[in-house]
Amino acid sequence: MSKVFTSMAVSVDGYITGRDPRPGHGLGDGGELFDWYFSGDTPSTVFDGFRLSRESASLFDALADRVGASVAGRNTYDDSDRFGDSGAPHPAAPLFVLSHRPAPQMVGSAQGGRQTLVAGGIEEAITAASEVAGGKDVALMGGGVVTEALKANLVDEVILHQVPVLLGAGRPFFQELPAHIELRLVDAISAPGVTHLHYEVRR
């Protein structure tokens, strides 16, 4: 059965971007959050051009292999230059964009290529992604999407790639939640430039 998880780089003070994220500069002034993607000697077997440390590469590729579809929020979509209008953050998995306003280049509720606009709620977006994931898992991108999915009790795993920097401002990973959510630490891997923290959501 498909699982729903998020796997994102985050600063020690909890930001997934620095100040002033915008199209073409999706991380704002927080570009060092992605340094570990390109600072190693081991090429990713899933993402062309990524060269990670040995410790990060096996974990990163294992997570990427799990993804059958992704769900992103509108801010993430816009700041990522719409992933090339017909592309997606994952080289093979389709993307579902949760938005209540029309997206450029998208016609109606869907566009050719691998992008689909979902105008309903988070449940609709995750259901649609699960239906095309081919038995693989659904990956969530963006603090708003992750928070809404946590509120709806739809998240199975939270994976933080914690980069040793205090950004001081930016977009936070988690927004306000209505109640405490308990996590269980599954694994913690220290790697050059990043610590990988894998949590299971307790229900």
ABEGO torsion letter per residue (X at the ends): XBBBBBBBBBBAAGBABBBGBBBGBAAEAAAAAAAAAAABABBBAABBGBBBBAAAAAAAAAAAAABABBBBBAAAAAAAGGGGGABBABAABBBBBBBABBBBGBBEABBBEABBBBABBAAAAAAAAAAAAGGBBBBBBEAAAAAAAAAAGABABBBBBBBBBBAGBEBBABBBBABBBBBBBABBBBBBGBBBBBBBBBX
